[in-house]
Amino acid sequence: MKRKLVNAAALFCLLAPLAYGQAAPGKKQGAIRPAQPRAEAATAAAAGPELPVLTPTDLEVEIGDIDVRTPVTGITTAQETFDVFSPFDGRIEEVRADIFTYIAAQEVLARMVSTEMAALLDSTPEEGKNQTARRWQDVYKFYDIKSDFEGVVTNVYVEPKSRVYKGDRLFTVAKKVIIVGRNTAKLYTKLGPDMSAEIANIRNPEMKFKAKLTNFLPLKGSRFFNRLWLEVLDLRNGIKIGQQFEGELYVGKNTGTRLVPRRQLVEFGGRKYLLMEVETGLCTEEKTEIIKPGTHYLGVKYSQKEPEDINDRKTR
């Protein structure tokens, strides 16, 4: 016959060794140490994570929504860059792309003419250049310099009327723009690839861009702060390399989910525990059947505040 009970006493016996520093059942217990002086005890507490103490408080699991976001900041960098070269000896007649201009694939960056056509145009009076160009268009024509891929122009090496030779570099284009930065507030949720973000140039907050998380790495010695790599998704005019951007990274959202205060969880051995109410079934002198968790749990209390992260001072 099934029956419901809150086996608090048994669960207390499981958690009490953690709270009072005793050995877990089944493990060899060392010699009992004499009580430490207050100063030594404080030093020992500071050296490691504090274990909570059980309180007789009966708490109930909440049902609600949770939305996790974190502010981020970083510097734009050019990734997967490629150069556009001069296809022959000649002269640049027109430059259409400026630095940090967004260009689509096959968009014209500049127009140039051959050395022969440049000489012919130079020997023609100004009022007759258009007629000369039309007359000789079958032999000498303007050549469009195009980009094979979309991207952001990061360098322009020529100006109108610049003399160039075959193989000279004319433009550098970045196929990707990556923001290398970090989160600026404590983040308690694990990150994952492809999380979305919205960022803006701090000099022009009205111009916002979509981005996605491509990589992340915890900062040294930190549990809550990460080095982030965010790829800008909607490349367009306004993205400038080497400028600071800030925005918000959307980590996750759930509705109608079970919620408890974060510090009510006990971390031990890389796992998280909660002293939950359970519904029990069959029972013997030695074992009890666990059917399902309930909606209540016993609270825990910490004697100290949560340790400050070494990166906290950098975000102030």
The 8 nearest C-alpha neighbors of each residue, nearest first, counted from 0:
[[1, 2, 281, 280, 282, 279, 3, 288],
 [2, 0, 280, 281, 279, 3, 278, 282],
 [1, 3, 280, 279, 0, 4, 278, 281],
 [2, 4, 278, 279, 1, 5, 280, 277],
 [5, 3, 6, 278, 279, 2, 277, 276],
 [6, 4, 276, 7, 277, 3, 278, 279],
 [5, 7, 8, 9, 4, 10, 276, 277],
 [8, 6, 10, 5, 9, 11, 276, 297],
 [7, 9, 11, 10, 6, 12, 5, 13],
 [8, 10, 12, 11, 7, 6, 13, 14],
 [9, 11, 13, 7, 12, 8, 14, 6],
 [12, 10, 8, 14, 13, 9, 15, 7],
 [11, 13, 9, 15, 10, 14, 8, 16],
 [14, 12, 10, 11, 15, 9, 16, 23],
 [13, 15, 11, 17, 16, 12, 10, 18],
 [14, 16, 18, 12, 17, 11, 13, 19],
 [17, 15, 21, 19, 18, 20, 14, 23],
 [18, 16, 15, 20, 14, 19, 21, 50],
 [17, 19, 15, 52, 50, 16, 51, 20],
 [18, 20, 16, 17, 21, 15, 52, 50],
 [19, 21, 17, 16, 18, 22, 15, 50],
 [22, 20, 16, 19, 23, 17, 28, 15],
 [21, 23, 28, 16, 26, 24, 20, 27],
 [22, 24, 26, 16, 25, 21, 17, 13],
 [25, 23, 26, 22, 13, 27, 16, 28],
 [24, 26, 23, 27, 22, 28, 21, 13],
 [27, 25, 24, 23, 28, 22, 29, 21],
 [26, 28, 29, 25, 22, 24, 23, 30],
 [29, 27, 22, 26, 30, 21, 23, 31],
 [30, 28, 31, 27, 22, 32, 21, 26],
 [29, 31, 32, 28, 33, 27, 21, 22],
 [32, 30, 29, 33, 28, 34, 21, 20],
 [31, 33, 30, 34, 35, 29, 20, 21],
 [34, 32, 35, 31, 36, 30, 40, 39],
 [33, 35, 32, 36, 40, 37, 31, 39],
 [36, 34, 40, 39, 33, 37, 38, 32],
 [35, 37, 39, 38, 40, 34, 41, 33],
 [36, 38, 40, 39, 41, 35, 42, 34],
 [39, 37, 41, 40, 36, 42, 35, 43],
 [40, 38, 42, 36, 41, 37, 35, 43],
 [39, 41, 43, 37, 42, 38, 35, 36],
 [40, 42, 44, 38, 39, 43, 37, 45],
 [43, 41, 39, 45, 40, 44, 38, 46],
 [44, 42, 40, 46, 45, 41, 39, 47],
 [45, 43, 41, 46, 42, 47, 40, 49],
 [44, 46, 42, 43, 47, 41, 48, 49],
 [45, 47, 43, 44, 42, 48, 41, 49],
 [48, 46, 45, 44, 49, 43, 50, 42],
 [49, 47, 50, 44, 46, 45, 306, 305],
 [48, 50, 44, 47, 51, 301, 303, 45],
 [49, 51, 18, 48, 17, 52, 301, 265],
 [52, 50, 301, 300, 18, 299, 49, 53],
 [51, 53, 18, 300, 299, 301, 54, 50],
 [52, 54, 299, 300, 298, 51, 55, 18],
 [53, 55, 299, 56, 298, 300, 52, 297],
 [54, 56, 57, 297, 53, 298, 299, 58],
 [57, 55, 298, 54, 297, 58, 299, 296],
 [56, 58, 297, 296, 55, 298, 295, 59],
 [59, 57, 296, 295, 297, 56, 298, 60],
 [58, 60, 295, 294, 296, 61, 57, 259],
 [59, 61, 294, 259, 295, 258, 257, 62],
 [62, 60, 258, 257, 59, 63, 259, 256],
 [61, 63, 257, 256, 255, 258, 60, 64],
 [64, 62, 255, 256, 254, 61, 257, 258],
 [65, 63, 254, 255, 253, 256, 66, 62],
 [64, 66, 253, 252, 254, 67, 63, 256],
 [67, 65, 252, 251, 68, 253, 64, 250],
 [68, 66, 251, 250, 252, 65, 249, 69],
 [69, 67, 249, 250, 248, 247, 66, 70],
 [68, 70, 248, 247, 184, 182, 71, 186],
 [71, 69, 247, 182, 183, 246, 248, 184],
 [72, 70, 182, 246, 245, 181, 183, 247],
 [71, 73, 245, 180, 244, 181, 246, 182],
 [180, 72, 74, 179, 244, 178, 243, 245],
 [75, 73, 243, 178, 242, 179, 241, 244],
 [74, 76, 178, 240, 241, 177, 242, 179],
 [77, 75, 177, 240, 176, 241, 178, 78],
 [76, 78, 176, 173, 175, 177, 240, 80],
 [77, 79, 175, 80, 176, 173, 76, 174],
 [80, 78, 174, 173, 175, 81, 77, 172],
 [79, 81, 173, 172, 78, 174, 171, 77],
 [80, 82, 172, 171, 173, 79, 83, 174],
 [83, 81, 171, 170, 172, 84, 168, 80],
 [82, 84, 170, 169, 168, 171, 81, 146],
 [85, 83, 168, 166, 169, 167, 86, 82],
 [84, 86, 166, 165, 167, 87, 168, 169],
 [85, 87, 165, 84, 166, 88, 164, 167],
 [88, 86, 165, 85, 164, 89, 166, 113],
 [89, 87, 164, 165, 163, 113, 114, 90],
 [88, 90, 113, 114, 163, 112, 162, 164],
 [89, 91, 162, 111, 112, 161, 163, 160],
 [90, 92, 111, 160, 161, 159, 93, 110],
 [91, 93, 111, 159, 160, 110, 90, 112],
 [92, 94, 110, 159, 109, 91, 95, 111],
 [95, 93, 109, 96, 159, 108, 158, 110],
 [94, 96, 108, 109, 93, 97, 107, 110],
 [97, 95, 108, 94, 100, 98, 109, 152],
 [98, 96, 100, 99, 95, 155, 152, 94],
 [97, 99, 152, 100, 153, 154, 155, 96],
 [100, 98, 152, 153, 151, 239, 97, 101],
 [101, 99, 152, 236, 98, 97, 151, 96],
 [100, 102, 151, 235, 236, 150, 99, 152],
 [103, 101, 149, 150, 151, 106, 100, 104],
 [104, 102, 149, 106, 105, 148, 150, 101],
 [103, 105, 148, 149, 147, 106, 146, 102],
 [106, 104, 146, 145, 147, 103, 107, 148],
 [105, 107, 103, 145, 104, 146, 102, 108],
 [108, 106, 145, 144, 109, 143, 105, 146],
 [109, 107, 96, 95, 145, 144, 106, 94],
 [108, 110, 94, 144, 95, 93, 107, 143],
 [111, 109, 143, 93, 142, 92, 144, 91],
 [110, 112, 91, 92, 142, 90, 141, 143],
 [113, 111, 141, 90, 89, 116, 142, 117],
 [112, 114, 89, 116, 115, 88, 117, 90],
 [113, 115, 89, 117, 116, 88, 118, 90],
 [116, 114, 118, 113, 117, 119, 139, 89],
 [115, 117, 119, 113, 118, 114, 139, 112],
 [116, 118, 114, 120, 115, 119, 121, 113],
 [119, 117, 121, 115, 116, 120, 114, 122],
 [118, 120, 116, 122, 117, 121, 115, 123],
 [121, 119, 117, 123, 122, 118, 128, 116],
 [120, 122, 118, 119, 123, 117, 124, 128],
 [123, 121, 119, 120, 118, 124, 117, 128],
 [122, 124, 120, 121, 128, 127, 125, 119],
 [125, 123, 127, 126, 128, 122, 121, 120],
 [126, 124, 127, 128, 123, 129, 121, 120],
 [125, 127, 124, 128, 129, 123, 130, 131],
 [128, 126, 130, 124, 125, 129, 131, 123],
 [129, 127, 131, 130, 125, 126, 123, 132],
 [128, 130, 132, 131, 127, 133, 126, 125],
 [129, 131, 133, 127, 128, 132, 134, 126],
 [132, 130, 128, 134, 129, 133, 135, 127],
 [131, 133, 129, 135, 130, 134, 136, 128],
 [132, 134, 136, 130, 131, 135, 129, 137],
 [135, 133, 131, 132, 136, 130, 137, 129],
 [134, 136, 138, 132, 139, 137, 133, 131],
 [135, 137, 140, 139, 133, 138, 132, 134],
 [138, 136, 135, 139, 140, 134, 133, 132],
 [139, 137, 135, 136, 140, 116, 134, 132],
 [140, 138, 136, 135, 116, 137, 141, 113],
 [141, 139, 136, 142, 138, 112, 137, 135],
 [140, 142, 112, 111, 110, 143, 139, 136],
 [143, 141, 111, 110, 112, 140, 144, 113],
 [142, 144, 110, 107, 109, 145, 111, 141],
 [143, 145, 109, 108, 107, 110, 142, 146],
 [146, 144, 107, 105, 106, 108, 143, 147],
 [145, 147, 105, 148, 104, 106, 83, 107],
 [146, 148, 104, 105, 145, 149, 106, 103],
 [149, 147, 104, 146, 150, 103, 105, 174],
 [150, 148, 103, 104, 102, 174, 147, 146],
 [149, 151, 174, 173, 102, 101, 172, 148],
 [150, 152, 101, 173, 172, 99, 100, 153],
 [153, 151, 172, 99, 98, 100, 154, 171],
 [152, 154, 98, 99, 172, 171, 151, 173],
 [155, 153, 171, 170, 98, 152, 156, 172],
 [154, 156, 170, 157, 98, 169, 171, 97],
 [155, 157, 169, 170, 154, 168, 158, 171],
 [158, 156, 155, 169, 161, 159, 91, 94],
 [157, 159, 161, 160, 94, 91, 156, 93],
 [158, 160, 92, 93, 91, 161, 94, 157],
 [161, 159, 91, 92, 90, 158, 162, 93],
 [160, 162, 91, 159, 158, 90, 157, 163],
 [161, 163, 90, 89, 160, 91, 164, 88],
 [164, 162, 89, 90, 88, 161, 167, 165],
 [165, 163, 88, 167, 87, 166, 89, 85],
 [164, 166, 87, 88, 85, 86, 167, 163],
 [165, 167, 85, 84, 164, 86, 168, 87],
 [168, 166, 85, 84, 164, 165, 169, 163],
 [167, 169, 84, 83, 170, 166, 85, 82],
 [168, 170, 156, 84, 83, 157, 167, 155],
 [171, 169, 155, 83, 154, 82, 156, 168],
 [172, 170, 82, 154, 153, 81, 152, 83],
 [171, 173, 152, 80, 151, 81, 153, 150],
 [174, 172, 80, 151, 150, 175, 77, 79],
 [173, 175, 150, 79, 80, 149, 172, 78],
 [176, 174, 78, 173, 79, 77, 177, 150],
 [175, 177, 77, 231, 78, 76, 230, 75],
 [178, 176, 230, 76, 229, 75, 231, 179],
 [177, 179, 75, 229, 74, 73, 228, 76],
 [180, 178, 228, 73, 74, 227, 177, 75],
 [73, 179, 181, 227, 72, 226, 178, 74],
 [182, 180, 226, 227, 225, 71, 72, 183],
 [181, 183, 71, 70, 184, 224, 225, 69],
 [182, 184, 71, 314, 70, 181, 185, 72],
 [185, 183, 182, 186, 69, 70, 314, 224],
 [184, 186, 223, 224, 187, 183, 182, 69],
 [185, 187, 223, 188, 184, 224, 69, 182],
 [186, 188, 223, 185, 189, 222, 67, 224],
 [189, 187, 186, 190, 250, 67, 223, 251],
 [190, 188, 187, 191, 186, 250, 223, 251],
 [191, 189, 188, 250, 192, 215, 194, 212],
 [190, 192, 194, 193, 189, 212, 250, 214],
 [193, 191, 213, 212, 194, 214, 190, 211],
 [194, 192, 212, 211, 213, 195, 191, 214],
 [193, 195, 212, 211, 192, 250, 249, 191],
 [196, 194, 211, 249, 210, 248, 193, 212],
 [197, 195, 248, 210, 247, 211, 249, 209],
 [196, 198, 209, 246, 247, 208, 210, 207],
 [197, 199, 246, 245, 208, 207, 244, 247],
 [200, 198, 207, 204, 244, 245, 206, 246],
 [199, 201, 244, 203, 202, 204, 243, 245],
 [200, 202, 204, 203, 244, 199, 243, 245],
 [203, 201, 200, 204, 243, 199, 244, 242],
 [202, 204, 200, 201, 205, 206, 199, 207],
 [205, 203, 199, 206, 201, 200, 202, 207],
 [204, 206, 203, 207, 199, 200, 202, 201],
 [207, 205, 204, 199, 203, 208, 200, 237],
 [208, 206, 199, 198, 205, 197, 204, 209],
 [207, 209, 198, 197, 199, 233, 210, 231],
 [208, 210, 197, 232, 196, 233, 231, 198],
 [211, 209, 231, 196, 232, 230, 195, 229],
 [212, 210, 195, 193, 229, 230, 194, 196],
 [211, 213, 229, 193, 194, 192, 214, 228],
 [212, 214, 192, 228, 229, 193, 211, 230],
 [215, 213, 228, 212, 227, 192, 216, 229],
 [216, 214, 227, 226, 228, 225, 217, 213],
 [215, 217, 226, 225, 218, 227, 214, 224],
 [218, 216, 225, 226, 224, 219, 221, 215],
 [219, 217, 225, 221, 224, 226, 220, 216],
 [220, 218, 221, 217, 222, 225, 216, 224],
 [219, 221, 218, 222, 309, 217, 308, 310],
 [222, 220, 218, 219, 223, 224, 308, 309],
 [223, 221, 224, 220, 217, 308, 218, 187],
 [222, 224, 186, 185, 221, 187, 225, 308],
 [225, 223, 218, 221, 182, 217, 222, 185],
 [226, 224, 217, 218, 216, 181, 227, 182],
 [225, 227, 181, 216, 215, 180, 217, 218],
 [228, 226, 215, 181, 180, 179, 225, 214],
 [227, 229, 179, 214, 213, 178, 212, 215],
 [230, 228, 212, 178, 211, 177, 213, 210],
 [229, 231, 177, 210, 211, 176, 232, 178],
 [232, 230, 210, 176, 233, 209, 177, 229],
 [231, 233, 210, 209, 234, 230, 211, 208],
 [234, 232, 231, 209, 235, 208, 210, 230],
 [233, 235, 232, 231, 101, 150, 238, 236],
 [236, 234, 101, 233, 237, 238, 100, 151],
 [235, 237, 101, 100, 238, 99, 234, 151],
 [236, 238, 239, 235, 99, 206, 100, 101],
 [239, 237, 236, 235, 240, 99, 234, 151],
 [240, 238, 99, 237, 242, 241, 75, 236],
 [239, 241, 75, 76, 242, 77, 238, 153],
 [242, 240, 75, 74, 76, 239, 243, 77],
 [243, 241, 74, 240, 75, 239, 244, 200],
 [242, 244, 74, 73, 200, 201, 75, 241],
 [245, 243, 200, 199, 73, 201, 72, 74],
 [246, 244, 72, 198, 71, 199, 73, 201],
 [245, 247, 198, 71, 197, 70, 199, 72],
 [246, 248, 70, 196, 197, 71, 69, 249],
 [247, 249, 196, 69, 68, 195, 250, 70],
 [250, 248, 68, 195, 196, 251, 194, 247],
 [251, 249, 68, 67, 248, 194, 190, 252],
 [252, 250, 67, 249, 66, 253, 68, 65],
 [251, 253, 66, 65, 67, 254, 250, 64],
 [254, 252, 65, 64, 256, 66, 255, 251],
 [253, 255, 64, 256, 63, 65, 252, 66],
 [256, 254, 63, 64, 62, 253, 257, 65],
 [255, 257, 62, 63, 254, 64, 258, 253],
 [258, 256, 62, 61, 60, 63, 255, 259],
 [259, 257, 61, 60, 62, 256, 63, 260],
 [258, 260, 60, 261, 61, 257, 263, 59],
 [261, 259, 263, 262, 258, 264, 60, 61],
 [262, 260, 263, 264, 259, 258, 265, 187],
 [261, 263, 264, 260, 265, 299, 300, 301],
 [264, 262, 261, 260, 299, 298, 265, 273],
 [265, 263, 262, 273, 272, 261, 271, 266],
 [264, 266, 272, 271, 267, 273, 263, 51],
 [267, 265, 271, 270, 272, 264, 269, 268],
 [268, 266, 270, 269, 265, 271, 272, 17],
 [267, 269, 270, 266, 271, 265, 272, 17],
 [268, 270, 267, 266, 271, 265, 272, 264],
 [271, 269, 267, 268, 266, 272, 265, 264],
 [272, 270, 266, 265, 264, 267, 269, 273],
 [271, 273, 265, 264, 266, 270, 274, 267],
 [272, 274, 264, 275, 265, 263, 271, 296],
 [275, 273, 296, 297, 272, 10, 276, 298],
 [276, 274, 296, 273, 295, 277, 292, 297],
 [275, 277, 293, 5, 295, 296, 292, 294],
 [278, 276, 292, 293, 291, 5, 275, 279],
 [279, 277, 3, 291, 290, 4, 292, 289],
 [278, 280, 289, 290, 3, 288, 2, 277],
 [279, 281, 1, 288, 2, 290, 289, 282],
 [280, 282, 288, 287, 1, 0, 279, 283],
 [281, 283, 287, 286, 288, 280, 284, 285],
 [284, 282, 286, 285, 287, 281, 288, 280],
 [283, 285, 286, 282, 287, 281, 288, 9],
 [284, 286, 283, 287, 282, 288, 281, 9],
 [285, 287, 283, 282, 284, 288, 281, 289],
 [288, 286, 282, 281, 283, 289, 279, 280],
 [287, 289, 280, 281, 279, 282, 290, 286],
 [290, 288, 279, 291, 278, 280, 287, 277],
 [289, 291, 279, 278, 280, 288, 292, 277],
 [292, 290, 278, 277, 289, 293, 279, 276],
 [293, 291, 277, 276, 278, 275, 294, 290],
 [292, 294, 276, 277, 295, 278, 291, 275],
 [293, 295, 60, 59, 276, 292, 296, 275],
 [296, 294, 59, 276, 58, 293, 60, 275],
 [297, 295, 275, 58, 276, 274, 57, 59],
 [298, 296, 57, 274, 56, 58, 55, 275],
 [297, 299, 56, 54, 263, 296, 53, 58],
 [300, 298, 53, 54, 52, 263, 51, 297],
 [299, 301, 52, 51, 53, 54, 302, 298],
 [302, 300, 51, 303, 52, 299, 304, 50],
 [301, 303, 300, 304, 51, 52, 49, 50],
 [304, 302, 301, 305, 49, 306, 300, 51],
 [303, 305, 306, 302, 301, 307, 49, 262],
 [304, 306, 307, 303, 301, 49, 262, 308],
 [307, 305, 304, 308, 303, 48, 45, 309],
 [306, 308, 309, 305, 311, 310, 304, 312],
 [307, 309, 310, 311, 221, 306, 222, 223],
 [310, 308, 311, 307, 221, 312, 220, 313],
 [309, 311, 308, 313, 312, 221, 314, 224],
 [312, 310, 308, 313, 314, 309, 307, 315],
 [311, 313, 314, 315, 310, 309, 308, 307],
 [314, 312, 310, 311, 315, 309, 183, 308],
 [313, 315, 312, 311, 183, 310, 184, 182],
 [314, 312, 313, 311, 183, 310, 184, 185]]
